[in-house]
Each structure stands twice: as C-alpha cells, then as structure tokens.
Amino acid sequence: MKGRVVGLEGSHAVSEAVRMVDVDVVAAYPITPQTHIVERLAEMVANGELDAEFICVESEHSAMSACVGASAAGARAFTCTAAQGLELMHEVLYVASGMRFPVVMVVANRALSAPLSIWCDHSDAMAVRDVSWIQMFAENNQEAFDLTVCAFRIAESVFFPAMLHMDGFYLSHVIEDLILPDEEEVRNFVPDYEHPLPLDPEKPVSMGCFAPPYIYPEIKKAQEVAFEAAKAKIKDVWDEFAEIFGRQYNAVETYRMEDASVAMLIMGSVSETAMLAVDELRSEGKDVGLLRLRLWRPFPFEELRDAVRNLDLLIVVDRSISHGMGGPVCAEVKSALYEAKNRPKIVSFIAGLGGRDITVKDFKQMFNAAIERSTKEEMRRTEAFEMWGIRE
C-alpha cells in the first residue's frame, strides 16, 4: 500500500481528497454533520494550501446553483450537504445531471425531519435516487477518501455529476487511521478538467434551453443511455485506482460468500458491524455471508444477480422507510432480481432509523429470524402441496 498512515476524521479525509484533486470552486452552506468538511476546506483556502474560490452562499439551493455555474464555465466544482440541505437543493440536482455537469458532492447522511434528528440514517440518500447522479456508498474513512478521489475522475470522464454517501457522525466525526497517497499520484490520476463547451463570452453557447414535448423524451432517452453506459467507466476507474493505489472497489462487494446459502445485503458504515455478525454465525456452523452495495446509481443489476445466484435466502436491511411501501432498497433488489434465473427468497428488515445503533447482536437476530421465518414458510408450502397430492 502506497502512502503514509495518518489519523483523520472522515470529514477531514474528504477535505484532503478535495485538496489533492486541486478543485477550483467550493460552494457550500453549513449543516450538521457535514460542516467539518467545508470548514477544513475554508482553512485550506485561507492558508494557501488550496488555490480555489470558496463561495459562502445563503442556502444549499444556492450552493448547488453556484456549482452548476462554475462547472458550466469549465471549473472543477465541489459541494457537500446532508438531510434537509440535500432536499433544499433537490431542484438543482436535476439541472446538474440534465446538463451533464460533473459536479462532485459528498453527503454526510442524516435522517430527515420531522421529528428533528441530526443522526444518521439513509432517508436523505433514498430521497435522491432518481436525480441521475452517479452515487456510491463508503463504509469507512479510507473509502471516503478513495471514493471522493474516484468521484472526480468518474464524473469528469462521463460528464455526469457524482455523489458520495458517507454516514453522518459514524464516519464524518470519527477518527480512523487511513493511508494518504502521494499527492502527485492523485493529481496524475485525476487530470485537469476540461469542459468541451464551456461558457465563454467570446464563443457564446446556449445551455439548458427550453425543450418542447417533441424533443424532451429524446433528450431523456439519450441521458438514460449515457447514464447506463457510465457503469463500464466506473469499473475501469476503480480497476485503475486499484493498480495505482492498491485498493479495489466493486459495484457489489462480497464477504464470506463462497459457500453461503443465506446472505445479508446492506450499505454504509454498519456493513463492518454486520461482518462481525457473519463471523460469529460462521463459528456457530451457519453458512451465511454478506453483500455490500457500493454502487447505488447506476444500479448494478448484473453484478447483484451474479452475487446471489447460489443463495436460498437474501436478507435486505434498509436504513430508511418508504411509507406505505416498506424498505426502498429491498424494493429495488426485488425488482432487480425479478427476472433472475436463480432468485433467492427475500426478507426485508428496516433498522437504524434516526441513528439508532445496530449491534452485532441485532444483525445475528435478523439472520436467525429470517432463517426461521423462511423455514416455517417452506414447511407450510410443503404441507399445502402434500395436502393436494402434489410433489415439487
């Protein structure tokens, strides 16, 4: 592993990544728990460590608007937010993606009110599923650094904005050891950003023009085709990152899945707690494993289908709730596996809302409850077949 080991809180790890890629514009508004990121970036600009424009705005809506304008002019732009701040800029998120501006944003995930909560769940992430931003989830501070660097490279390669989700407080305010790579290598990995058609008074261009119904669907179809095609580039960037820096990332990552018949799927920092539960259940003789969804958008359909092909049971843990429907991640997993040849049974759990801790014991209980429930359902199904004289 190249680089030097330092102890950094997650927020400052992100700030270091933004500095190393030599961002041009930072526009942000403070909101807990992301504020440490932009506070540190403001210090870097003030101290001359980062040659960038730091724009103090009056709201998150303005922060994203400033990033859109900066990106349109050919600048490398960055912002970050959380919860209500992400919702306030919601309108402009569609502008950034629809106009293909490679803005990068880090979201320190936090529960949406009411009731008011500053603690982490994934309700803010789920509220922006459909904004056509590339979206990734980090599990720890090393990943927060690495994936922020990758986000710039990916976004500027495919001309779509990129969003990194990192759990508020669990990562943003926790100090962990991580490897900071050589700054020159980072800058070589993320070359200077060049917009192909920047705003220029000498060469006027129109952006975001009015689109009547006869052309709007074609524009959106082209956007969808390009967005789906971005998956291949994301993989290429992650593979190149692994060659240079020694850490590999994948759309769907697995743990102890080689002979697993039961697995849990989860995202974010509690994935590492779930690993401990898997280890304990393995020591008890249960063939369980773990799937961590790294890439959220574009959704990794094929990678997920491949990962679950040998499973009998898949447990999906959501850290948010879609009222009236259930777990949003579980709903998307069911949709993704609908046409899969070998589709496991799926059990849904919702946990960790409003930042409530999910312990190793909790994860073990979810595994055991899902296995028991699945077994009982299979018994009832077998009994029904036998009653009608039917054999599977």
N, C-alpha and C positions, 0 to 999 in steps of 0.2 A: 504494500500500500504506500503510494507516494504522498509526501506532505508531512506536516507537523501536527502533533496532537495538542489540542487546546481544549479547555473547558469553557463552553459558551452556552448561554440560554438560547432557546430556539429562535426567539425574535432576533437576537444579535447574529445568529448563524445566517439567517435570511439576509440581514443587512450586509454581512460580509460578502455573500454571494452577489448581491446587487452592486456592491462596490467593485468587485473583481471583474464583473462583465462590463464595467465602465458605462453605466446608464447615463443618459443625457438629461432626463427630466423625471423628477419625483413630485407627484401631486397627491396629497392625502389630507384626510381630516381625522383627528384622533377619536378612537373609540376602543374601549376595553374589549378584548385583551390584545389588540394588535398594536397599540400605541408605541410600545418599546421599539418596534421595527423602524418607524419613521422618526422617532426621537433620536435613535442612533444614526440614521441617515442624515438627519439635520446637523448633528455634531460633525459628521464626516465632511459635509459640505462646508460648514463654518470653519473647520480646521484645515481645509485644503486637502483632505485625504481623498475627496471625491469631487471631480470637476463636473458639476451638474447644476441645473436650475432646480431649486426646491421651491415649489409653489404652495404657499399656505392658502387654502381655499376655505369657503364658508360652509361647505357641506360635501358629503360623499358624491352627490349628483354632480357637483362642480368638479370634484377630483377626477371622476371618470371622463367628464367632458374635456377637461384640460389634457388628459392623457390622449384622448381621441385627436384633439387638435395638434398636439405635439407629434404624435405618430404620423398624422397626415402630412406634416411638414418634413418628415424624414428623421425624426428624433427617436431614440430608444427610450420608451416610457415605462414607468413602473408606479404602481399604487398598491395599497393593501387596506383591508377593512374587516368587518365582522358583523354578523347578525343584522340589526336594523340599518346599519350603514350600507351593507350589501343590498338590502331591499330598497333603500333610497336611491341607489344608483342603477336599479334594475332596468329602467327605461333605456339608459345609455349603453348597457351591456349589449343590447341588440344592435345598436349603432356600430359599436366597435367590430362585432363579428360580421355584420352585414356588409360593412365597408372594407373588411379584410385587413384591419389594422392589428399588428402583432403586439398589442399591449400585454404586459405581464402583471398579474395581480396575485398576491398571497392573501388568503382568507384564514384568519385565526378563528376557527369555527366556534360559534356560540349560539345558545338557544335563543329563539325568537320569543318576544313577549306578545301577549300577556299570559301569565304574570311575568313581571320583570325578572330576568335571570342574566347574570353575567357569565354563567358557567357553560361548559361545552356540551353540546350535542350536535347533530348534523342537520337540524331543521333548516339552517341557512343554506347549506350546500344543496339540499333537496329542492329548495325554492328556486334554484337557478339551473336546473337540469337541462332546460330546453333553450338556452341562450346561445348555443352554437359556439361555446368556448371549449377548447381543449381543457380537460380537468383531470387532475391527479391527486392522490392522497398520500401523505407522508406518515410514517409510523414513529419516527424518532428525529432527533435534531440533525443527525448526519444526513438523513434523507431529505429533510427540509432544505439543507444547504445544497445538496446534489441536485435535487429536482428543481430548485429555483434556477440554478445554472442551466439545466437542461431545458427549462421552460422557455428561456430566451432563444436558445438555439432552435428549438422546435417551432416556436411561434414565428420566428423570422424566416424559417425555411418553407413554411406552408402558407404564410400570411393569414393566420388566424390568431386571435388572442388566446392566451393560456392562463389558467387559474390553478394555483396550488392550494389545496386544503391542508391545514395543519391544526391539530386540536388545540383550542384555546386553553391556556394555563397548563394542561398536561404536557405540552411541548413549548408553547410560547414563553412561559415563565420558569421552566425547569432547566437547570444547568446540567449538561452532559458532556463527556469527552467526545470529540469528533476530530476527524482528520481534515485539516485545511490544506488543500493542494497548492502548488506553486501558482502564483498569480499570473505569470506569463503563460503557463499552460492553459489556464482558464480562458485567458483572452485569445489564445490561438484557437481554442475550442469554440468560442463564441466570437466570430469575426465581426467587424463593423457592420452595422445595419444600414442597408441602402434601400429606400423605398423606390420602386420603379417609376412611379408617377407622383412625386412629392408636390405639395402646394408650392408654387413659385410664381411671383408676380411677373417674371419675365416669360414664363411659359404657362399661361393660365390653363387649369383643368377644372372640370366640374366633378364634384363628389356627392354621393347621396342624393341624386336627383329624384324627382317625382316619378313614380312608376305606375302607370295606369294598369288596369286588370289584364290587358292583352300581353303584357310583358312581365308582370310581377311573378307569376308562377314559374316562368322560365328562369328568372334570376334565382329564385329559391331552389329550384332543382339543381342549377349549376353549383350553388353554395353547398347543397347536400352532397353532391358527387365529390366535390373538392374536400369536404369535411371527412367523408368516409375514407378517401384516399390518404388522408393525413396519418392514418394508423400505420401505414408502412413506413413513413418517415419517422414517426415516433420510435418505432422499433430500431430503425437504423441509428438514430441519435443515441438511444440507450446502449446499443451494441458498441458504438464508437466510444461512448463515455466509459464503458467497461474496459475497453482496450487501453485507454489512456490512464484512467484513474483506478481501475481495479475493482469497481463495484458495479454489479449487473442489476438492472431493473427490467421488469417484465409486466405486461398488462395484467396477468393473473399470476400470482406467486403462490407456491405451494410449500407446505411443511408436513413432513411425515405422511405423504400421500401415496407412497409406493404400493402399499398393500391395504390401504384404508377402504372400508366399506361404508363408513359414516364420516362425514366431514362437516365442518362449520365454515361459513363464509362471513367475513367481516372486513371493515375498513377502518383505518386510523390507528391511533396510538394503542388502543386496548388490544390490538392484534397480538402484541407481545405478551400480554397477560393471558390471552387465550392459548398461546403456545405452551405456557406452563401447565394449563389445564390439560392440554393434549398429552404432555409428557407424563403427568400423573395418571391419566386414564390408560395410557400405554403400559405403565408399570403395573396396572391392575389387570392387564390382559385384554384390553379393548382396542380393536383395530380402528382407531379414529385418526383424523388428520385435519388440516386447516388450509383454507384458501383465503388469500388476501387480495382484494380487488384494488390494484394500484391505479389502473386507468379507468376512469369513470365515464369520460366522453372523449372521443367516440367510444361507444360501448364495445367491449371485446367479445363479441358473440362467439366466434370460432374458438378462441382461447378458453372461454368458460366451458363450452361444450366438450372440448378435449379434456379439460381438467376433471370433469365429473363423470366421464364415460364409464368408469368402473364402480361407481358408487351405488349403494342401495338407498341411502338416505342423505339428504343435504339439509343442513340447518342454516338458515339465514338470519343473522342478527342485525336488526335495524336500530340506529340510534336517533330515530325520528319517527314521526307518525303522520300518515296521510289520513286525516279524519274522514271516516266514512268508507275507507278502503283498507287501511292497515299499514303494513310496512312498505314504503316505496321501493326500497332496494329489492325486497322479496318479490314484489310485483314485477319488477323488471327482469329479475332472474327467471321467474316462471315464464315470462314472455320469451326470453332468450332461449329457453330450453324446450319450448312448446313443440318444435319440430325435430328435436334431437332424437336420434335412433335409440340411445340408451339413456332414458331420462329417469333420474332417481326421484323418490318421493321427497317432497319439500315440506319442511316445518318452519314456521316463522316465529321469531321472538322479537319483541321490542324492549330495549333496555337502555339504561344510561341517560334517560331524558333529563334535561336540566342539569346535567353534570353529575348525576348520582353515580357513585363508583360501581364498577362491575369487577368483582373479585374473581380469583381462581375458583373459589367455591361456587360462585354464581355460574360460571361457564360450565363447570362439571355438572351442576344441577340441570342446566339446559341440555347438555349432551344426554344425560341419563333420562330426563323427562321425554325428550324427543324419541329416543330409542324405545322407551317403554310404550309411548303413545303409538309409535309405528308398529310395534309388535302386537298390541291389542287390536289395532285396525286390521292387521293382516290375519289375526285369528278370527275376527268377526267375518272377514271376507271369505276365508276358507270355510267357516261354518255355513255361510249362506250358500256357497257353491255345493257343499255336501248335501244340504237340505233339498236342493233341487236336482240332485243326482248328477251334478256337473263336475268334471275334473279339469283342472287347468292343464 
